[in-house]
Amino acid sequence: MTVKNVVLIVSDTFRYDNLKCYGGEWVKTPSLDSFAEKAVIFDKAYAASFPTIPHRHDLYTGRYTFTYSKWGPILEGEIVLAQMLRQSGCVTQLIVDTPHMIRDDCNYNKGFDGWIWIRGQENDRYMTSPRNVKLPCDPSKLRHGGRTTMQYLRNVSLRRFEEDYFVAQTMRTAAQWLELNYDQHEKFFLHIDTFDPHEPWDPPRWYVDMYDPEYNGEEVIYPVYGPASLLSENELKRCRALYAAEATLVDRWIGFLLERMEDLGLLDESMIIFTSDHGFYLGEHGLVGKSIIRPLATGYCPLYEEVAHVPLLIYHPEIKGGWHCDALVQPQDITETILDVLGAKSPIPIQGSSLLPLMKGEDVDWREFAVTSPPIIHGPVAGQRITVTTKEWSLIYAGQFEDALKDNLGRKANFERLEEMTGKIQNELYNLRRDPRQENNLFDEERDVAEEIHAKLVDFLSQMGTEEKYLKYWRKI
């Protein structure tokens, strides 16, 4: 039977190494482990634009948006995936609890025939009561001093059962949409976007007890982003348990959705994609979080494997699953694959390629490297670094930040505080085959390798249409 539907599931901050198919051993994910046995497992999938909103911008446009845009709304005049699919006769639906996509006119529901926003996640301005909220730990240990956590705790104050948790609400809503629509349309695209296992981490207690049943200290459910030394070793261990419990909760409810799809006969006619936007540091490289957000300094930290490397599992009923593909793939390829499967076209070139030939085992000329980066339009003035990943190497390139700071003197003090907090900002090079944990920086010893990769990066940025006013800070190494 020809595939006529696509279901895209994005789980924010879901580390690739949570899953057994990527070597994960600690986090319990039986539903996704079972799904991987039926899916093509992409071993070298990498985020492109970082973090949350830039990633969705990439998915919806099929472009490397970090080269021309920042965290913010879909740009005026941009044609997005849902519009492309609708023009081909495809019904499109968005079901989302990731608040940043919808609130503050961010406009990521653009082009969809229907959309449902599950309210209240993270700092969504949703509930105003109870006025007084008891924080689970000292506010100095929480991001933004607990402001976000307080809003979140108000938002969930009426929650009673597991079914009330956000990922459960989102997957149940998606299942209900499928029940109403599974036989109503010639073809459909359903994007399900859940913010979990992003912080705050407060899954049902029995999930946490799977990992850390004896703990009796403070619950740092939304830790400050920065040096891991801000937390005690016991608190850091608890953070790992809370995160793992959230990931298991996500897995449980994705399993619920997949079972409902099977009940409805949709597995025979639908492609299902599971992926994430980035990972999260839980003490690796001396960091907690995915950037630096401190009272006296904010900025970016290096995008190592724990953050840049993402899971990507794609099920296609007509393609044998359970095997590993080692091609370097990125979100732009997901966009083109969806268009390919649903018979739609983009009015402008997509900067990725369909994954279907790879999934069919065909010999395909593919990219040599993946590029992961925060927006570069402000220059490397806040620790912005571009990560370039090949099958052997990872280059973390800091750009010409001295020149950028001369042009942006107001950012110099913040930059210096970042360096005081996390160490000197510098170029880094790692051999991923010999040093998968990226502990031995070979930039000085293997300068020729770094220069070769950098030259390819500059050429790539030029090919992607990066304006010279942005590119000038990334031309030299």
C-alpha positions in Angstrom: 0.0 0.0 0.0 1.3 3.4 -0.9 2.2 5.6 2.0 -0.2 8.5 2.1 0.4 10.0 5.6 3.3 11.3 7.6 3.4 11.7 11.4 6.3 13.7 12.7 7.0 13.5 16.5 9.5 16.0 17.9 10.4 15.6 21.6 12.4 18.6 22.8 15.7 17.9 24.6 15.5 14.1 24.1 19.2 12.9 24.1 20.1 10.4 21.4 21.9 8.2 24.0 18.7 7.7 25.9 17.9 4.9 23.4 19.3 1.4 23.3 19.8 1.6 19.5 22.4 4.4 20.2 24.1 2.5 23.0 22.0 3.8 25.8 21.9 1.5 28.8 20.3 3.5 31.7 17.1 5.2 30.6 14.1 3.0 30.2 12.5 3.5 26.7 10.8 0.3 25.8 8.3 1.9 23.4 10.9 3.6 21.3 13.3 0.7 21.5 10.5 -1.4 20.0 9.8 1.2 17.4 13.5 1.3 16.4 13.2 -2.4 15.5 10.8 -1.4 12.8 12.4 1.9 11.8 15.6 2.9 10.0 18.0 4.2 12.7 20.1 7.1 11.6 23.2 6.9 13.7 24.7 10.3 12.6 21.7 12.7 12.8 22.7 16.2 13.9 20.8 19.4 14.7 21.4 22.3 12.4 20.1 25.6 13.7 20.2 25.7 17.5 18.2 25.7 19.8 14.4 25.2 20.0 12.8 27.8 17.7 15.7 27.9 15.2 15.4 24.1 14.9 11.7 24.3 14.0 12.5 27.1 11.6 14.8 24.7 9.8 12.2 21.9 9.8 9.5 24.2 8.4 11.6 25.9 5.7 14.1 23.2 4.8 16.8 25.8 5.2 19.8 26.4 7.4 18.1 29.4 9.1 21.0 30.1 11.5 22.7 31.8 8.5 20.1 34.6 8.2 17.7 34.5 11.1 17.5 34.4 14.9 15.1 33.0 17.5 11.8 34.4 16.5 8.7 34.1 14.3 8.6 32.7 10.8 9.8 35.5 8.7 7.3 37.5 6.6 7.0 36.0 3.1 8.6 32.6 4.0 6.8 29.6 2.6 6.6 26.8 5.1 6.2 23.1 5.0 2.5 23.1 5.9 1.7 25.4 3.0 3.7 23.3 0.5 1.8 20.2 1.6 -1.6 21.9 1.5 -0.9 22.9 -2.1 -0.6 19.2 -3.0 -3.9 18.4 -1.4 -2.6 17.2 1.9 -4.5 18.0 5.1 -2.1 19.4 7.8 -2.5 19.4 11.6 -0.2 20.7 14.4 -0.6 19.5 18.0 1.9 21.2 20.3 2.6 21.8 23.9 6.0 23.5 23.2 4.9 27.1 24.0 7.6 29.0 22.2 6.2 27.9 18.8 2.9 29.6 19.3 3.1 32.4 22.0 4.3 35.9 21.4 3.3 35.8 17.7 5.9 33.2 16.9 3.6 31.9 14.2 4.7 28.3 13.9 1.1 27.3 13.3 1.4 29.1 9.9 -0.2 27.2 7.0 -1.8 24.4 9.0 -5.4 23.4 8.3 -5.8 22.9 12.1 -3.7 23.4 15.2 -4.1 22.7 18.9 -2.0 24.2 21.6 -1.9 22.4 24.9 -1.5 25.3 27.4 0.7 25.7 30.4 4.1 24.2 29.6 7.2 25.9 31.1 6.7 29.7 31.5 3.6 29.9 29.4 1.6 32.9 30.8 -1.4 30.7 31.6 -2.3 30.5 35.3 -2.2 33.4 37.7 -3.0 31.3 40.8 -2.1 30.2 43.3 -0.3 33.5 44.0 2.1 32.0 46.5 4.1 29.0 45.2 6.5 26.9 47.2 9.7 26.3 45.2 11.2 22.8 45.5 14.7 24.1 46.3 16.8 27.2 46.9 15.9 29.6 44.1 19.6 30.3 43.5 19.9 26.8 42.0 17.1 27.4 39.5 17.2 29.0 36.1 16.1 32.7 36.3 16.1 32.4 40.1 13.0 30.4 40.0 10.7 32.8 38.0 10.1 30.3 35.3 9.6 27.5 37.8 7.1 29.5 39.7 5.0 30.1 36.6 5.2 26.5 35.7 4.1 25.4 39.2 1.1 27.7 38.9 0.3 26.2 35.5 0.2 22.6 36.8 -1.4 23.3 40.2 -4.6 21.6 39.2 -2.9 18.5 37.8 -3.8 15.2 39.6 -3.2 12.2 37.4 -0.6 11.0 34.9 -3.0 11.7 32.1 -2.8 15.4 33.1 1.0 15.7 32.4 1.9 17.6 29.2 3.2 14.8 27.1 0.2 12.6 28.0 -2.2 15.4 27.1 -0.4 16.0 23.8 -0.3 12.3 22.8 -3.9 11.7 23.8 -5.0 14.7 21.8 -3.1 13.4 18.8 -4.7 10.0 19.2 -8.1 11.6 19.3 -7.4 13.6 16.2 -6.4 10.4 14.5 -9.5 8.7 15.6 -11.6 11.5 14.0 -9.5 11.9 10.8 -7.8 8.5 10.0 -10.3 7.7 7.2 -11.4 11.3 6.2 -8.6 12.5 4.0 -6.7 11.4 0.9 -3.5 12.1 2.8 -2.4 14.0 5.9 0.6 15.4 7.7 0.5 15.5 11.5 3.2 17.2 13.5 3.2 16.4 17.2 5.6 18.6 19.2 6.1 17.9 22.9 8.4 20.0 25.1 9.2 17.0 27.4 11.7 15.9 28.5 12.8 19.6 28.6 12.8 21.1 32.1 11.1 21.6 34.5 11.5 17.9 35.4 8.6 16.8 37.6 7.3 13.5 36.3 5.0 11.3 38.5 7.0 10.1 41.5 6.9 6.5 40.5 8.9 7.3 37.3 11.6 9.0 39.4 11.7 6.1 41.8 12.8 3.9 38.9 16.1 5.7 39.0 16.7 7.2 42.4 14.3 5.9 45.1 16.4 6.9 48.2 17.0 10.6 47.6 15.7 13.0 50.2 17.3 16.3 49.3 16.1 19.4 47.4 14.6 18.9 44.0 16.4 21.1 41.4 13.8 20.6 38.7 15.1 23.5 36.4 18.8 23.9 37.2 20.7 27.1 36.4 22.5 26.7 33.0 26.2 26.9 33.6 29.1 25.1 35.4 28.1 21.8 36.9 30.0 22.8 40.1 27.0 25.0 41.0 25.3 21.8 42.2 26.5 19.2 44.6 27.3 15.7 43.3 24.2 14.4 45.0 22.0 17.1 43.4 23.6 16.4 40.0 22.9 12.7 40.4 19.3 13.6 41.2 19.0 15.8 38.1 20.1 12.9 35.9 17.4 10.8 37.6 14.7 13.4 37.0 15.7 13.8 33.4 15.7 10.0 32.8 12.3 9.8 34.5 10.9 12.5 32.1 12.4 10.6 29.1 10.7 7.4 30.3 7.4 9.3 30.6 7.8 10.6 27.1 8.5 7.0 25.9 5.4 5.7 27.6 3.0 8.1 25.9 4.6 7.9 22.5 4.0 4.1 22.9 0.3 4.9 23.6 0.1 6.9 20.4 1.8 4.2 18.3 -0.6 1.6 19.7 -3.5 3.8 18.7 -2.1 4.2 15.2 -1.9 0.4 15.0 -5.5 0.0 16.2 -6.6 2.4 13.4 -4.7 0.5 10.7 -2.4 3.5 10.1 0.9 1.7 10.4 0.2 0.2 6.9 -0.1 3.6 5.2 1.9 6.1 7.3 5.5 7.1 7.6 6.4 7.9 11.3 9.4 10.1 12.2 10.8 10.5 15.7 13.5 13.1 16.4 14.6 15.9 18.7 16.0 19.4 18.4 19.1 18.9 20.7 20.3 17.3 23.9 21.3 18.5 27.3 24.4 18.4 29.5 24.0 16.6 32.8 27.6 17.2 34.0 29.4 16.2 30.9 32.2 18.7 30.0 31.6 20.3 33.4 28.3 21.8 32.3 24.6 21.6 33.1 22.1 22.8 30.5 22.8 23.7 26.9 24.1 27.3 27.2 25.1 29.7 29.9 22.3 31.6 31.7 23.6 33.2 34.9 22.7 36.5 36.6 26.0 38.1 35.4 26.6 36.4 32.1 24.6 34.8 29.3 25.7 33.1 26.2 26.5 29.9 24.4 28.7 27.0 25.3 30.3 24.5 22.9 27.9 22.2 21.1 29.4 18.8 21.9 27.9 15.4 21.0 25.6 15.4 24.0 23.7 18.4 22.5 24.4 18.4 18.7 23.9 14.7 18.1 20.1 13.9 18.0 18.0 10.8 17.6 16.3 10.1 14.3 14.1 7.0 13.7 12.0 6.8 10.6 9.4 4.0 10.0 8.2 3.4 6.5 5.8 0.4 6.0 7.3 -0.5 2.7 11.0 -0.3 3.8 12.7 -2.9 6.0 13.6 -1.4 9.4 15.8 -2.3 12.3 19.0 -1.4 10.6 21.5 1.5 11.1 22.3 4.1 8.5 25.5 6.0 9.1 25.0 8.9 6.7 25.3 12.4 8.2 21.7 13.7 8.1 20.1 17.0 9.3 16.6 18.5 9.7 16.6 19.9 6.2 16.6 16.2 5.0 13.5 15.5 7.0 11.7 18.4 5.3 12.6 17.1 1.8 11.7 13.5 2.8 8.2 14.6 3.9 7.7 16.5 0.7 8.9 13.5 -1.3 6.7 11.0 0.4 3.6 13.2 0.2 4.2 14.2 -3.4 4.6 17.9 -2.7 7.1 20.5 -4.0 8.8 23.6 -2.5 8.7 26.8 -4.5 12.3 27.5 -3.4 15.2 25.0 -3.2 15.3 22.9 -0.1 18.8 22.8 1.4 18.5 19.1 2.2 17.9 15.8 0.3 15.2 13.1 0.6 16.2 10.3 2.9 14.2 7.7 1.0 17.1 6.5 -1.3 19.2 6.0 1.8 16.4 4.1 3.5 16.1 1.9 0.5 19.8 1.0 0.7 20.7 2.8 -2.5 24.2 4.1 -3.1 23.8 7.8 -2.7 26.2 10.7 -3.0 25.8 12.3 0.3 27.2 15.2 2.4 30.6 14.9 4.0 29.8 16.9 7.1 27.0 18.2 9.3 26.8 21.8 10.6 25.3 22.7 13.9 25.1 26.3 15.1 23.3 29.0 17.0 22.3 32.0 14.9 25.4 33.7 13.6 23.9 37.0 12.5 25.2 38.9 15.6 28.7 37.5 15.2 30.6 35.4 17.8 30.1 38.0 20.6 28.5 35.7 23.2 30.4 32.4 22.9 28.7 31.4 19.6 30.6 28.5 18.1 29.8 26.4 15.0 30.2 22.6 15.3 31.2 20.8 12.1 30.9 17.0 12.3 32.4 14.5 9.9 32.3 10.7 10.3 35.7 11.0 12.1 36.1 14.5 13.4 34.3 17.2 15.3 35.5 20.8 14.8 34.1 23.4 17.3 34.9 26.7 15.7 34.9 29.9 17.7 35.2 32.4 14.8 36.9 35.7 14.8 35.5 36.9 18.1 38.2 39.5 18.7 37.1 41.3 15.5 33.4 40.9 16.4 33.9 42.3 19.9 35.7 45.3 18.5 32.6 46.0 16.4 30.3 45.3 19.4 32.1 46.9 22.4 28.9 46.7 24.5 29.2 42.9 24.5 32.8 42.7 25.7 32.1 42.7 29.4 29.6 39.8 29.1 32.1 37.9 26.9 34.8 38.3 29.5 32.5 37.0 32.3 31.6 34.0 30.2 35.3 33.2 29.9 35.8 33.6 33.6 33.0 31.2 34.2 33.6 28.4 31.7 37.2 28.9 30.6 38.9 30.4 27.5 36.7 30.4 24.4 38.8 28.7 21.7 38.7 26.4 18.7 38.4 22.7 19.5 39.0 19.5 17.4 38.2 15.9 18.4 38.6 12.6 16.8 35.2 11.0 17.4 36.4 7.5 16.6 39.2 7.5 19.2 37.7 10.0 21.6 33.9 9.8 21.5 33.5 11.7 24.8 35.5 14.7 23.3 38.0 14.9 26.1 41.3 15.4 24.2 41.4 18.7 22.1 43.6 18.0 19.1 43.3 21.5 17.5 47.0 22.4 17.9 48.3 18.9 17.0 46.0 18.4 14.0 45.8 21.9 12.7 45.8 20.8 9.1 42.7 18.7 9.7 41.0 21.7 11.3 41.9 24.0 8.5 40.6 21.6 5.9 37.3 21.2 7.7 37.1 25.0 8.2 37.6 25.6 4.5 34.7 23.3 3.7 32.6 25.2 6.3 33.3 28.6 4.7 32.4 27.2 1.3 29.2 25.7 2.8 28.2 29.0 4.4 28.7 30.7 1.1 26.6 28.1 -0.8 23.8 28.6 1.7 23.7 32.3 0.8 25.2 33.7 4.0 25.6 37.4 3.6 29.1 38.8 3.8 28.3 41.0 6.8 27.7 37.8 8.8 30.3 35.5 7.1 33.2 37.9 7.6 33.6 36.8 11.3 33.9 33.1 10.3 36.4 33.2 7.4 39.6 32.7 9.3 40.8 30.1 11.7 
